């Protein structure tokens, strides 16, 4: 997991610069906003960080808590 996270942090600006202008054209925008003013990538970034934080807290604070999963049985924190 840490390797994927580090790769994501490194590749995120490249993906944003490559895919952003195409998404802007589809949304009818003249240009893709700068990183600090972009609502779409900012929301995706914070949602990803929130998911990572929630999974970390879940495994640290409640390792006995299991969530039912239909395909391979319950998923537990630890």
C-alpha positions, 0 to 999 in steps of 0.5 A: 500500500505505501508504494501505491500511495507514493506513486499516486502522489508522484503521478497525480500532477502529471495526470492532472496536467495531461487529463485536465484540459480534456475534461475542461473542454468536455465541461465547456470551460475555457481552461483547466483551473490552477491546482489550488483553485480546482474543485474537481481534483481538490475533491478527489484528492481530499476524498482519497486522503479521507479514505486512507485516514479512515482505513488507518483509524479503523485498523488501529482503533477497532481491529476486531470490527468486521464489515460484511463483504458479499464475495469473500466473507467479512473484512476485518481491520487487523 
